[in-house]
Amino acid sequence: MNPDNPFYGKSVAVTGKLDNYTRDGIQARLRELGAKPVSVVSTRTDYLILGVRPGNKLTKALALETTILSEQEFEAMVS
């Protein structure tokens, strides 16, 4: 775990189907980065990673002005 990465200590939700990760895979990757994977978007959610065919989490994240990242943006931030 590198505390210098942008996800360290952050709460991150995921919605939709991702190209490069299963649901368990993205959660494991987030934990490796020191992030806390969450299943619900709330005022305490720092990021939402957006996949194909997103669900209600996207609507909630937009309303709460949560930072929304595509899978490609997420990958770019951690590489």
Secondary structure as the mmCIF struct_conf table of DSSP 4:
data_model
#
loop_
_struct_conf.conf_type_id
_struct_conf.id
_struct_conf.beg_label_comp_id
_struct_conf.beg_label_asym_id
_struct_conf.beg_label_seq_id
_struct_conf.end_label_comp_id
_struct_conf.end_label_asym_id
_struct_conf.end_label_seq_id
TURN_TY1_P TURN_TY1_P1 PRO A 3 ASP A 4
BEND BEND1 ASN A 5 ASN A 5
TURN_TY1_P TURN_TY1_P2 PRO A 6 GLY A 9
STRN STRN1 SER A 11 THR A 15
BEND BEND2 GLY A 16 GLY A 16
STRN STRN2 LYS A 17 LYS A 17
BEND BEND3 ASP A 19 ASN A 20
HELX_RH_AL_P HELX_RH_AL_P1 ARG A 23 GLU A 32
TURN_TY1_P TURN_TY1_P3 LEU A 33 GLY A 34
STRN STRN3 LYS A 36 PRO A 37
BEND BEND4 SER A 39 VAL A 40
TURN_TY1_P TURN_TY1_P4 THR A 43 ARG A 44
STRN STRN4 TYR A 47 LEU A 50
STRN STRN5 VAL A 52 VAL A 52
BEND BEND5 ARG A 53 ARG A 53
HELX_RH_AL_P HELX_RH_AL_P2 ASN A 56 LEU A 64
TURN_TY1_P TURN_TY1_P5 GLU A 65 GLU A 65
STRN STRN6 THR A 67 SER A 70
HELX_RH_AL_P HELX_RH_AL_P3 GLU A 71 VAL A 78
#
